[in-house]
Structure formats: structure tokens, C-alpha cells
Amino acid sequence: MDLLVKNVRFLSPDGKLSENKNISVEKDRITKIVNASDKTNLNRESQVLDCNGDFAVPGFMNRHTHLFQCFGRGLMDDIELTKWLEIIWKFPELFSEGAIYYFTLIGAIETLKSGSVSVADIIHTRKCCG
């Protein structure tokens, strides 16, 4: 289904904040951008998303992450870095494959909800990677 994103702002290629625009998306491609005041009906059969002047940004790419470690976030904030590294390197071996799977799934959900559209997840353990 095509999409009409109405009343959205974004950074233009020259780095300036745009006025409200309407963006026509067809088959996952932006096909036209016009001023929101332009009454041209861009897509007659579109789903409409009215952004009310909100800001649109492209999806982020997380190029280095350890999704399974999200489960341990905040548990070791008060220890020295070298001690933390000793523990975190053993972290995957302390849990079952099923637990690591669910920790990673939770991390993936957090990643998507924060605007990342792709990740390079890094995990190497004897349990999951041989």
C-alpha cells in the first residue's frame, strides 16, 4: 500500500530545517515531496500518516552492538572497567542458549523502538558459535 506522510519536517540537503511538507511514498520509494499547503492529492489510494509538524529522520544503523548484553544493563555500573570486562566476556557462558536468544530478542526490540533499522550484532561464544 502506498503512503502519504503529511505535515512533516526534515533536514534538507543544505542542512536547513524544512517547512511542513507532504511526502508521497510508493512501493517503499519516496516519489514526490511538496509543500504541505499544496492541495495536490499525491496518492489517491494511500494510507495517510499526519505528522502534525513532527520531525522525520532516516533510520539509524547500529554498526557494533552486543544485543544480548541489554539484559545486564545497569547491573554492574559500580565496578571498575577491567572487572566489568572479565564478567561481561563470560556473560554468554553463564546462561543457556535459550536465555541468550531471549536477551538478544529484547535487545532487538529496544533497537527497533529507538529508530535503528539495521544492526551488526557481535557475539562469540562456544555455546552459540562453536
N, C-alpha and C positions, 0 to 999 in steps of 0.2 A: 504494500500500500504506500502511496506517495504521502509526503508530509509537507505541511505548510507551517513554518515556525514564524509566528507573528510577534511584532513588537520586541525584538531582541537587539541588544547592543553587543559590539565586539571590537577588538582592536583591529584597525585597518592595517594594510601592509606598511604604511608610513608611520605606524606606532601611535596613531591618534584614536581616541575613543569615538566610535560611530554614534550617530543619532539612531533612534529606533528604526529597524529595518524589518522587512519580511523576507524570509529565505524559503525558496522552493526546493524541495528535495525529491528527486525521482530515482527510483531503483538505487538507493544508497549514494547518490551523487547530488551535490548542490548544482542546480541548473540555472537559478536566477536569484539575484538579490536586488530588491527595490526598496525605496523609502516606504516606511510604514504608512505614510499619508497617501501613497499611491493606491487608488481603489481598484487597480487591476486585479482580477481574480487569477492568481498564478496557477493554481491547480483546482479544477472544479471537483474532482473526486478525491480530495486529500483529507487525511486526518489533520486536524488543526491543533497546534500547541501554541497557546497565547502566553508569552513570557512576561508580559506586563513590564517591559523595560529591564528585565534581568539581563545579566551578562552571560554570553556564551563563550566557552573556551574549548579548544580541541582536547581530545582525550590525552591523558598523560601516559608515558611509558616508564615503567619502573625497570631499570636495566640491571639491578642487582638487589635481590631480596632473598630472605630465608623465611618463607611463609609460615612454616611450622613453628618458628620461634615466637609468633604472636601470642601463643599460649603462655609463654614465660614472661611476657612484658610486665614490668613493674615488680616482679618477684625478687630481683637481685639488684635493685637500684642503689643499695647502700654498700656495695662491695667494690674493692679495687678492680681495675680493668683486667689485670693478669689472672686474678682468681675467677672473675667472670668468664674469661676466655676458657679456662680449664673446665669450668662447669658446662658452658654452652657447647663446647666441642663434643662433650659426652651426652648432651641432651637427647639426641635421637636414639641413642642406645639405651636410655633409661625407660623408654616407652615402647609399647607394642607397635607393630606396623599399622594396626587399625587406629590407634591413638594418633600417630603421626599423620595419617590420612585425614582425620577429622581436624587436627590442629591446622593442617595445610588448607583444608576447606574453609575454615573460619578466616584464615589469613586472606584467602582469595576473595571471600565475600567483603571483607574490610577494604581490600584493594579496589574492587569494583565500586563500592559505595563512595570511595574517596576520589573517583574520577580517573583511575588508571584503566586503560583499555588493553594493555599487554604487560607481561612481566617476564623477566628472566629469573626464574627461581633456581636457587642453588642449594642443593642438599646432597651430601655424600655420606652414606653410612653403609656398614656391612649389611644391615638389615634390608635396606631398600634398594641398594645399588650393586650389591655383590662384591 
